[in-house]
Amino acid sequence: MAFKPNRHLLNANFEGYKLSNEKLPTICKDFAGRVDTVKPSDDQQRSYQHVKALTMRNQLSVDPWESRSVYWRTEDGYLMRGTLQTSQSVTVNPVYSFIDRDGPDNRVNASLVFLSEYLCLFSDGRGNLQLLNTGQRTDRSLCTAEWKAMETLYLEGLEKKSYTVLDSRLNEDGFSLGLLTMELLPPEHTTSVTNHKTKPSVAVYSWYVVHLTKSIGAALNQSSSCAEKSIVAKTDLLCSLRSATLAEYWALSEQALMLITDSNMEPKDKEVAEMPPPVTESRPKPVEDVAAGEQVQEEEEEGEGEEESEAHHGFGYHKDSYEWTQSSTDVTIKVQLPADVTKQDVSCSIGMEDVVVGLVDGTTFARGTLCAPVDPDASSWTLQGHILEVTLEKKEQDLTWTSLFDDGRGYPHKPHSTELQDVLQKKLDALKPEKNEEISGGPGSPAEAASPLVQYTLEECDAVEDDIALFVFGQDGSMTQRYGLGGHQLLFAAPAVASDAPFFCLRHDIDALIWQPEPTLFESWNHVGTFNALGYVQASKRDRKFSTCAPNLSFAVMSDCNRHIFVYKQPSEGIKGNVAQQYVHTLATNSDRVNIFGLQASSDGVVFVLCERELLCILLE
């Protein structure tokens, strides 16, 4: 399943963001203690992935059932709740006290996952996991009510280990729940994850199902006299996977698990063996004598190094025998044919949604379902020398294809036509401020405030990682889908409402497209929203730490490492509006230096920012 944008959610006429001088109202609320964070120990050498897992984790959890409430943990063991009661009032109070128990020294950050409007799972980062009865959280008058522990959960394979709970879902039967954990491996225990690379494993992801002796509803209503009886019947480990990088996105349902992470992810217990180099098959050529055979062998040896450099390492990619480019009106596929091939040997079939390019003897150079429909009657092919050129007329003009085929194969590794580059450059030029336009309120010094907030040229931060992929696994642990994201830069992930799967944001040209998996099996992904030009704008945020968006997609927000918040609203005229509002907000706190530990966004137009001793609420509406 390819990522096909919904054209009704795109706006080719978007001009850019207008920087507002309006000062956003902010409520600052102090709390006792400091935010509980885990810092890498000085006596251990840590990789970048280990440091990222400990220091770049969002410590602020938002309640999907009550969007004006957020949660975090303090160093003294309290789970804190912050609730925006009115536009002038914020309450902060502890809801649960978790005393640190004995556990491994290399603990990770605490994690909180909500199962329903009455239940949540809390992990202290030392291997202790509890199922909590939160009461009715949607009633803000009860926000000070203390939560009660219902059960301590023990997970197979994670005894006396530190782990993070990433996601959890109640199953429809009411007698079981699924949960996803991540174990951060110590650097000295890392192992190879691939057959031909030396990247070490840094994380293990495990999918569990906890079976209960009674329904969740009955467990919530049980009397205090029955509270000491365990409600857990057994815990099953469905699958365990290891990865060389941290997952950037995850989603869990009753029947499927979805991860976006290192493209070489594999089962944890799979044996790693050194594999011989891949054998490259080529169409045999007639050899009339020994000299000609030696010449063919020399040509094959010379081509081996070239093949290795041109190979694309995404899902389904191999040494394809074609290259392709596109303009605003058509797509051109070029194939280098053997010297003995004539026009009568060529077999080319062009349909509205698929194409097959090959020879009459069965040799195939390119075959598959196209990224977008074409007009077969206006398409053609020609043979010029040894170059077969296939021209496909696009059904939808000015549509930029992200790959040749809808399964992601054929991500363009050759430059596009000059015409298409001109079209993209015009879109980028539209984001430049006018020469006489004054920009104020920017981050840092007044000199910085007067400078443009976007760069006019593509930079290294626009580069796309080739070795990242989207995986979907079934209940039996088998991989049901694997899609390489070599052509799609993952910008951020964001929570949705209630029990819906979270969003993930991919860059498409200069835009940021919001996607959401279809429920249950995650067989496809729907394009549900767009932040125009945000894919280009975010590239200028070199110190960007956190990014997210509101569950109703009304605005996106980013933070740097210190005290600056960047807000990008949707156009007031709707998706087809040409100009949208941008805010650059500098946090005014009681501290000289601000360290941002968490960032969340509410559909009510509220941005929550967690600092070391303060919770700040920025009001957009």
C-alpha positions, 0 to 999 in steps of 0.5 A: 500500500503506497502513500497516495495523498488526497488531492483535496487536502493539498493546496498548490496555491499556498503562499506561506505563514504570516508572522503575528506580533500578537502576544499569546496569553500564558498561564504559569503554574509552579509545582513541588519537586522537579521533573523526573528525568534519567541522565546517562551515567558518566561511567558508561559510554553511550551511543547516540540512540541511547542518549536520545532515548533518555534525554529526548523523550517527551515527559508530558503525557496527554489524556486522550479522553480529557484533552485539557489534562496532562501528566508527568512524574516528579523526582520524589515519586509523585505522578502529577496532573495539570488541568486547565480549568478556565482561561485563567486557572490551572490546577496542579496536584499529585494523583498517585505516589509510587515508591521506588522499589528494588530494580536494575540500576540502569533505569529508564524514564517512567511511562504512562499509557491510558486504556480508557476514561477509568484505567491506565498503566504506569511504569516507573522505569525500573521494571515495575508496572501497575494497572491503576483505577483513575476514576472518572477523569473527564469530570474536572471537579474530581481532578484531585481524586487519588488513583488506586492500584488494581494490579501489579503486572509481571511480563515474561522476559522482562523480570528485573529489567528496565523497560518503557510501556509505549502503548496499550489497548483494551481488547473488545472482549473486555477480558484482556489487554495488549501492551507494547514495551521497549527495552533499551539494551545496555551498550555492552550487550548490543548484538548485530541485527543484520546479515551484511551490516554491523549496526548494533541492536539498541532496543527490543520491542515486545508485544504482550497480551494480558488475560484477566480472570474477570472483565474490566468492568467487573474489576473496576466495581469489585469491593475492597474485600476482593481487591487483594485477589489477582485479576490476571490469569496469564500473560502471553508474549506474542512477538519480540523484535530488535532494532538498531534505532529507536522507533519513531512511531508505534500503534497497537490494536487487538490484531496488529502492531505497527512500527516505524523504525530501522529497516533491518528490524528482525525477530529478537531470537533470530540467529545472525549469520554471515551471508554470501554476497547477493548473486546478480542475474543478467540476461545471457548474451551469445558468446561466439568465441573465447575472446567474446566470452572474456569480454563479457566477463570483463564487462560484468566485473566492471559493472559489479562496483557500479551496481553496488553504488547505485543500489537503493536499500529500501523495501523491494529495491534491487538493481533495477534495469531502468531509471525514470524522470518526470515533468508536470505532464508526463513520466519517462522510463529509460531502459538500457537494452543489450546490444543484440536487441531489436525493436521486434524483441521489445514487449511494452504494455501500458495500462491506465494503472500499470505498466510492463516493460520487457522483451518478448522472451519473458525478460522484464525490466519494470513491472507494477502498479503505477503511483498514479493513473496515466492515459494509455492512448497518449502514452508511447515507447520508442527505441533509440539505439540501445535505449528503450524510452517509455513516455507515460502521459499523466492523467492528473497534470501537475501531480508530483509522483513520489515513486514510480510504482505504488509500492514505493519501488522506483524512488527517483534517484535521478534528477527530475526534469528542469520543468518540474524543478522550476515548479518546485522552486516557485513553491519555495519562492512563495515562502520568502517574505517580501523585502520590505516586510518586517518580521518581529518576535523571532527567537533569540536576540532582536537581530535574529527576530528580524531575520527570515525564519526559513532558509531559501535553499535546501540543506542537509536537514532536508535529506531523507534516511534510506534505512527506515521502514514501516512494519506491520505484524500480526498476532502470530508475530509474522510480518504482514507488511513492510514498506520502505520510507526512503522517499518520505521523511518522518517529521513527527508522531502525535496522539489522536483522540480516545482509542484511535491510532496516533497520527504520523507526519511525513514530508511530501515535497514542501508540505507536511502530510498527516497520516493515520492507520486504518483500525484493526489490521493497519492494512492501509494508511489514510491521508487525513490532514495537511500542514502546508509548507511545514515540511520545508519550514521545519528544516530551518529549526536546527535546535528543534526538540519536540514537535506535535499537532492538535488531535483535530489538526487545527495547528502544529507546534514545535519547541527548541531546547530552551524557551521558544515555541513555534505555532503554525495554524491552519488557514482561517479560510480552510484547507484552500486558504493561501495564508496561515498564521504563525506565532513565535512565543518566548516562554516567560518563566521564573527561571533564567534558563528554561529546559523544556521536558515535554510538549503537548497540544489540545484541540481546545487551542492550548499548548502545554509546556513542561519545564523543570519546576513549572507547567505552562499553558499557552492559549491560542483561543 
